Amino acid sequence: MESREKQDIRRFIDAWRVAGPFLERERAERLRAMSDDECRRVIERIFGGPVPAAVDRPCGLIEQQRLFRKLK
């Protein structure tokens, strides 16, 4: 790795050491400041989307057990 790349990585790490705790405090403050109605809207938006259909695929282990029972 070149010296320039190492310096860039070091600056990136140092920046996140400073920004990480600040952003965590900011997030916590915003969450505490939310009203109950805002919380409900956010939760509904997160969980209110479409649910993927169940995938019906055969399980090889179950099929194998069925075949072994036939052999007995």
Contacts in CASP RR format, 6 or more apart in sequence:
PFRMAT RR
TARGET T0000
AUTHOR 0000-0000-0000
METHOD contacts of the structure
MODEL  1
MESREKQDIRRFIDAWRVAGPFLERERAERLRAMSDDECRRVIERIFGGP
VPAAVDRPCGLIEQQRLFRKLK
34 42 0 8 1.000
END
